[in-house]
Amino acid sequence: MEMHGTELISFKIISAVGTARSYYIDAIQKAKSSLWDEAQNLIQQGDKAFAEGHQAHMCLLTQEAGTPQSAVDLLLVHAEDQLMSAESFKILAGEFIALYKRIEK
């Protein structure tokens, strides 16, 4: 079964932001162990993966902006949910890292 169009882009979003979320969670674990450089490196890797997913999402939004009303695509809804989840993990990772640094002082 060959994927194309919205389906392929949705899977690209899910894959990229899933990777980003994993990096952000790993960064929290490194910060918990006071491995600040490693935590920061993981955040940067997560940001790169997140940017890939965000870019794919923006492409879909741009495509859809010029078309008439389209049907709801459940896979795309899931991809957008994963995108928002990864963004939340990024914010939480930053907060946890700052907190661990503060505790260590």
C-alpha positions as CSV (number, residue, x, y, z in Angstrom):
1,M,0.0,0.0,0.0
2,E,1.5,3.3,-1.1
3,M,0.9,6.4,0.9
4,H,0.6,9.8,-0.7
5,G,-0.7,13.3,0.0
6,T,-2.1,14.1,3.4
7,E,-1.6,10.6,4.7
8,L,2.2,10.7,4.0
9,I,2.6,14.2,5.4
10,S,0.6,13.2,8.5
11,F,3.0,10.2,9.1
12,K,6.0,12.5,8.6
13,I,4.6,14.9,11.3
14,I,3.9,12.0,13.7
15,S,7.4,10.5,13.2
16,A,9.2,13.8,13.6
17,V,7.4,15.1,16.6
18,G,7.5,11.7,18.3
19,T,11.3,11.8,17.9
20,A,11.3,15.3,19.3
21,R,9.2,14.3,22.3
22,S,11.6,11.4,23.1
23,Y,14.6,13.8,23.0
24,Y,12.8,16.2,25.3
25,I,12.0,13.4,27.8
26,D,15.7,12.2,27.6
27,A,16.8,15.7,28.3
28,I,14.8,15.8,31.5
29,Q,16.5,12.6,32.6
30,K,20.0,14.0,31.9
31,A,19.1,17.1,33.8
32,K,17.9,15.0,36.7
33,S,21.5,13.6,36.8
34,S,23.0,17.1,36.5
35,L,24.3,16.3,33.0
36,W,23.6,19.8,31.7
37,D,25.5,19.8,28.4
38,E,23.9,16.5,27.4
39,A,20.5,17.8,28.4
40,Q,21.0,20.9,26.3
41,N,22.2,18.8,23.4
42,L,19.1,16.7,23.6
43,I,16.9,19.8,23.6
44,Q,18.6,21.0,20.5
45,Q,18.2,17.7,18.7
46,G,14.5,17.7,19.8
47,D,14.1,21.2,18.4
48,K,15.5,20.0,15.0
49,A,13.1,17.1,14.9
50,F,10.2,19.3,16.0
51,A,11.0,21.8,13.3
52,E,10.7,19.1,10.7
53,G,7.2,18.1,11.9
54,H,6.2,21.7,12.2
55,Q,7.3,22.5,8.6
56,A,5.4,19.5,7.3
57,H,2.3,20.8,9.2
58,M,2.7,24.2,7.7
59,C,2.9,22.7,4.2
60,L,-0.5,21.1,4.8
61,L,-2.0,24.3,6.1
62,T,-0.7,26.2,3.1
63,Q,-2.2,23.6,0.8
64,E,-5.5,23.6,2.5
65,A,-5.8,27.4,2.7
66,G,-6.4,27.6,-1.1
67,T,-8.9,24.7,-1.3
68,P,-12.6,24.5,-0.6
69,Q,-13.8,23.0,2.7
70,S,-12.3,19.6,3.1
71,A,-13.4,16.6,5.1
72,V,-11.9,15.9,8.5
73,D,-8.9,13.5,8.2
74,L,-8.6,11.5,11.4
75,L,-4.9,10.7,10.8
76,L,-4.2,14.4,10.4
77,V,-6.1,15.2,13.6
78,H,-3.8,12.6,15.3
79,A,-0.7,14.2,13.8
80,E,-1.8,17.6,15.0
81,D,-2.4,16.2,18.5
82,Q,1.1,14.7,18.5
83,L,2.5,18.0,17.4
84,M,0.9,19.8,20.3
85,S,2.0,17.1,22.7
86,A,5.6,17.4,21.6
87,E,5.4,21.2,22.0
88,S,4.1,20.7,25.5
89,F,6.9,18.3,26.4
90,K,9.5,20.9,25.1
91,I,8.0,23.5,27.4
92,L,8.0,21.1,30.4
93,A,11.5,19.9,29.6
94,G,12.8,23.5,29.8
95,E,11.0,24.0,33.1
96,F,12.3,20.8,34.6
97,I,15.9,21.6,33.6
98,A,15.6,25.0,35.1
99,L,14.2,23.5,38.3
100,Y,16.9,20.8,38.6
101,K,19.5,23.5,38.1
102,R,17.9,25.6,40.9
103,I,17.7,22.6,43.2
104,E,21.4,21.8,42.6
105,K,22.4,25.3,43.7
